[in-house]
Amino acid sequence: RSGKLTPSQVAKNIIAMLEDCDKSTPPLRAIVQWDQEQIMLMAEASTARYRNKCTLSYLDGIPVCLKEEFKVVPYHHRVGTVYLGTEPETEDATVAKKLREAGAIIIGVSNMHELGTGTTGCNPNRYHKIPRNPYKPNHFTGGSSSGSAAAVAAGLCPVAIGTDGGGSVRIPASFCGVVGLKGTFGRISAHGSLPLSYSTVSVGPICTSVADAAIVYSILGEPDPLYPYGLKQPKATLSDMCAPDLKGLKLGVDWTFFKVPDAVCALPVLYSAVEHLQSLGASVVEVSLPEMAEVQVAHAICILSEMRDFLQPDFNKHFQEMNLETRASLALASQFTALDYITANRQRTRSMRFLREIFTTVNCILTPAVATTAPRIYESDLLTGSNDLSFTVRSMRFMQLGNFTGIPGLVVPIGYSTAGLPIGFQVMAKWWDEAVLLRIGLKLEQFRYQTKKPSIYYDILA
């Protein structure tokens, strides 16, 4: 607004940095498709709006990227594969359309785990390669919205859009030390993304800060006639988000669940974060999250069965072109029966009822984000990929409840491990109550006494 900088200048910086990312050793591989001409067109239109004082929204001129799971004109809708999206897209997904209408500059589409089937972000195929964690380039970013988190952490853009069916926004946000919001199921339209799992996936932003996440949420969170799951939603608000304290809020913690069995994660910093929220006037209430082992199995059955159902033609026709890990996951999924799927959905009904009761006594549920920090990348991963089922299970421990029941979750970075890798904290709330997550998230940000700059970092304002 002051005129000291224009969206066009920022866009030129980003283009130079995108060229640099591709040439660096190892390459960052956060943004896998971008087009200089497209970026400059959007930036110049935004620069003119600032000049004429007629900006479209808070996102006008702001660089954003979208996970390759979304259709974005004129890029290929590959969804992390080598065989999909053979032609450039001619139609935008709803979120891409909304971002354009808000004046944002779409800098490209971001890398992802092939077909969203894993939590590392490891995708060795020729179009994607393995995105690097900006904090430690020899570590994974987390997945499946891997490139989205890496792009934000590395400073290429302050906003990226991801999808989350089993932690796919929140795990990479935690591993890359940024903020990740998984909206309530149906809150943000998933129209125009590949419908890999229709009952577990929510869309959400990955951002540099909670305030940025709130701005993006307020623009994207509304009914879309093309997306039936979110039609009856209550209006998205940011009520009380900026309240000076947390007085009157009850924070639920199931300490047995909270304590990580193989606590690679720094429990002391997580406990301190809970105390910090208490010091601001919130009260911590001990709750019991029932049947969590059953939830984890039932969620896995639901998401894998739905993906296998949707990807059956691909599995038959493109088996040889898929990564080994994707083949293994889909082969495993084919072992579930209709009875397994029905039983898993009965568990969903039970779990939603338990949560309804819990949310009559507390405003939110606190957990660690991920039970571990970002794992190391090995040489073999670059060639054949990675398939560590025990890691996948551990990384999703605190994520599955939100996907299985559709409640929203927010991940905020709160510190670093002794190795210098980010540690995240998660807050979950009842359906449609993202506002309380953002209110608590703002206070969690104050707890982090330092923000370490990643070893790969681009200053797009310089």
N, C-alpha and C positions, 0 to 999 in steps of 0.2 A: 504493500500500500504506500510505503514511503517513497517508492521509486528508486531506492538504492540498488535494487536487484530486479531482474525481470524473469518470468518463467522461461523465456528464450535463452537467457544466459545459463540458467540452471540446466536446461535441456542439453545445451552444448557441452557443459561439464559432464553430464551423465553419459552422453554418447562417447566422449573421450575415455571415461572410466569403464564403460562396457567393452570398449576395444582393449583396454588395458587388462581387464579381468580375464579375457579370453587368451591373452598372451602370457599371463603370469604363470609361475611354476610353483605348485600345481595350479591349473586354472580353477577359479572359484566355482564356475558352473552353476551360478544362482539363476541367471536369466538365460534361457535356452533359445528363445526366438525374439529378435527385436529388429526394428526397421527405422533407420535414421530419419527418413522422410516423414513417416507417420508421427514420430516423436516431435519433430520440428513443427509440423502442421498444427498439432494440438497446442504446442507451447506458444506459437505465434498468435493463434486465436486468443489464448488466455492473456498474453501480453497486451493485446489491443483492448481487451475488456478492462484490465487494470488501468490502462491509459485513460479510458473513457469512464472510469469509475462505475462500471456496471457488471461486477463479478457475479457469478452464478451461485456460489456457496463457499463455505470455509475450505472446501477442497479445490477451489479454482486454482489452477497452476501447480497443484501438488503432484509430484511424481508417484505413481502407484504401479504395481504389477499384479497379475492374476495367475494363479496356479494353472498349469496346462490342462487341468480337468475341465476348465471353462472354455466355451467358444468365444474367441476374441478375433474380430476382423482386423487384419487380413491374415492371421497366423494359422498354422496347421493345428487342428485339434487332436494331438497325438496321445494325450493322457499318459505320457511316460513310455509309450510303446514305439516300435519301429514300423508297425503295420497300420495303425489308425491315422486318420487325418491326411490322406494322400493329396487332397486338394486344399487350397487356402479357404478359410471360413468366409461365408458371405453374410452371416447373421450373428449378432452378439448375444451372449447369455444376458439374462436380466441384470446381473450385478455389473457387467461391463457397460451395458447401456446406461444404467443409473450413474456410474462413475463418469461417463462421458457427459451426461446431462448436467452433472455437478461441476464440470469444467476441469476435472482431473486429467493429468497427462499420463496415459498408459504407456509405460516404457518398454513393455514386452510381456511375454508369458514366462513363468518360472518353472524350474525343474521340479520333478516329483518322483516318488517311488513308483515303479511301473504299476499302472492300474490301481494305485493306492493300496497295494497288498502288504505293506510292511511298515515298520516304525523306525528304520535306520535312515532311509533316504538313499540307500545304496542302489544305484541303477546303472550297471555297466554297459548298457547298449550304446550303439554308435551315435545316436542323436542326443544322448543325455549326459552320460558319464557321471561321476560321483561328485555332488556338490560338497564343498568343504566348509567346515565350521569356522567362521571368522575368528573365533577365540583361539582355536588350535587346529590348523589346517590338516593335521594328520588324524583328526577325529570327525565322526559323522555329525551331520546337522540334526538328525532325527527326521522322522517322516510321518505321513507321506507328503505333507506340504513343505518339503525340504528346501527347495529354492526360494520359496516365499520368506522363510525365516532367515535364511542366509543373506538374502538381498537387503532385508531391513537391518539386520545386525551389522552388515558391512557398510551401511550408510548409503546404499544406492537409491533407496526410496524410503520414506517414513511409514508407508502403508503398503501392505500386500494382502491379497485375499486368498484364503485357503478353504478346504473342506475338512470335516472332522467326523469320521465314522467310528474311530477307536482311539482318539487322541491325536488325530493327524494335524490339527492346528496347535494343540497345547503341548505335545511332546517336542516338536521342533522349536517352539517359542521358548520352552524351558531350557533345552540344550543350547540354544543360541543367545540366551540372556535378553530376550525381548518379551513384549506383552502379547498374549494370545487370548482371544475371546471366542468361545464356541457359543453361539446363540442358542436359545430354546429351539427345539426341533420345529421347523416351519417358519421361524421368525424372519430369516433372510432367505429370499427366494433362491432355490437351487436350479431353477429352470435354465437350460442351456449348459448344464454340467452333465457329464456322463452319469446316468443313474445307477451307480455301482451297487449301492445298498439303500433301498428306499425307506427303511424304517429306522436307521441308525445315524444317517449323515446330516449334520448341520453345517451351515456356512458361517464363516466368521473372519474378522480381520486379525492380522498380525501387525503390530505397530511398535514404534519406539517408546510410546508412553500410554498410560491409561487414558489421559485426556484425548489423545489422538484416536484411540479405540472408541471412545464415547462419541466423537464427532462422526466417525465412519459408521458406527452402529446407528446413530440418529438419522443418517441419510439412507442407509440400506434396509433398515428394519421396518418393513411395512408389507401389507398384503400385496400379492402379485396375482392377477387373474389367471396367469398361465401356470401357477403353482398351487394346486389345490390344498396342500397340507397346511398352508399358513393363512388361509382366507379368513378364518373366524378369530384371528388374534386380537387381543386388546392393544390399544395404542402404545407404541414405544415411548417411554418418557425417560428423563434423566432426573427425576424428582429427588431432592435432598442430596444429589451427588456431591455438591460442594459444601455440605454441612461442616462446621468447624471441628466437630468431634464425632464419636460413634455412640453417644449416649442413647440408651434405649434399645440398642441392638443386641440380640442374643446370638452368639456364635456357637454352633454345635460341633463338638469334636468327639469322635469315637477313638479313644486313645489306643485301643488294641489294634484297630485297623491302621491308625496313623503311624504307629511304630513299624518301620520297615524291617522285614525279617533279615535282609542282607544289607543293612544300612550302609551302603557305599555313600549314600546321601548324608550330608552333615545334619544330623538330628538337632544338635545344639542351636544352630541358626534357625531351624524351623520352630523350635520351642520359643526362642527369643522373639520371633515374629508374632507368635500368638500372644506373648506377654505385652508386646508393643501395642497390639490392638486393644488389649484389656486396659492399658494405661490411658487410652483415649476414651474410656467410658463404656466400652462394650463389655458384656459379661459372657464368660465362657461356660457353656452348659454341656455336661457329658451326655452324649447320646449313644444309642446302639444301632449300628447299621446292620440289620439282620440279613442272613443268607448271602453274604458277599461272595463266598466261594461259588455258590450256585449262580449268582449274577454273572460272574466272570465266564463260567462255562456257557451259560445261556446266551450271553452277548456274542461269544465267539461262534456259537451255532447259528445265530440269526444273521450276523454280518457275512459269514463265509457262505452260508446257504444261499443268501440273496445274491451275492457276487457270483457264485457258481451258476445260479439260475440265469442271471443276465449275461454272463460271459460264456455260456455253453457253446454257442456257435463259434466264438473266438477260440475256445479250448480245442474244438474239433478241427478248425480250419487253420489256425495260426500257431499251433502248439510249438512247432520248431522255432518260431520267431520270438517266443516269450523267453524272459530270463528264467533260469533254473528255479529260482525261489518262487516265482509266480506259478510255474508249473506245479511245484510241490504243494503250494497253498491250495490251488484249485483241485488238485488230486485229493488232498486231505478233505476238502469241502465235499467232494462227491461221496464220501463215506457216510455223511449224515442222512438220516431218513426223514420222511414226512413226520413220523411220530416224534423224532428229536425236535424238529422245528416247532411243532404244536406245543410240546412240553415246554420248550424255551419261552414261547410266547405266554404260556400260563404263568411262568415265573415272572415275566414282565409285569403282568397284571398285579401279582402279589407285591412286587418291589415298588410299583407306583403307589399302591395303597399304603405300604409302610412309610414311604416318603411323605405322602399327604399328612399322615399322623405326625411325623417328625417336624414338618414345617408348620404345624400348629403351635409348636413350642419354641422353635428357633427360626431366625431369619435366614441363616445360611449354614453350610457345612464346610469346615476347613480340613484340608489334607495337604500333604506334600504334592508337588506336581508330578514328578517322576521319581521312582525309587533309586535311580542311578543318575550319574552325570553322563555326558555324551561318550559313547564307546569309541575305541581306537579303530582306525582303518588299517587293514593289513594288505600287503601286496596282492594276495590272492583275491581279495574283494574287488580289486580294480579289473580283474580279468573275468572272474566267474560269478561275482556277486557274493552276498553274505546271507546265510540262513541259520540264525541262532534262535531257535524256538524259545529257549528259556529266557533269552533277553527280551524277545517280543512280549512274552507273558509278563515279565517284571516291569517293562516300560509302560504297559497298559493298566497296571494294578489300580491306579487312582483315577483312570480315565473312563473305564467301561460303564460305571454307574450312570454317568451323564449321557452317554450315547444310548444306553439300553432303555433309560426312562425318559430321555428327551429334555432333562433339566439343563439350564445354562451353566457354563463354567468359565472362570477367568484365571489365567496363569500370569503371575507377576514375578519378575526376577528379584531375589532378596539377598543374594550374596554369591560367593565363589568357593569352590573346593580348594584344598591345599594345592592341587595341580593347576588352579586358575581357571577351572571350567565353571560356567554359571549353574546356580541352583535356583529352582523356581518353587513357588508356593501357589496352591490352588484354592479358590473359593467357589463353591457351588450354591445356587439358590433355587427357590421354587420356580415352576414354569412361568415365563414371561416377566420375571423380576430381575432383569439384567441391571436395572438401576442400582439395586443394593450392592451388586457385585462391583460396579464401577465406583461407588462411594467407598467401599472397603479397600478396593484396589488403589485408589488415590492415597489412602493412608498407609498402605503397605509399601508404596514407593518411597515414602518418607523414612521408612525403617532402614532402607539400604543406604548405609553411610557413604558408600563410594560406588562409582560406576567405572569399571576398568574399560579402557578402550580396547577393542579387539585387535589382534595382530594384523588382520586384513581390514582396513577401514578407509573409506573414501569420503572426503569432505566435499559434498556437492555444492556447498555455498562458497567455497574458497575461490 
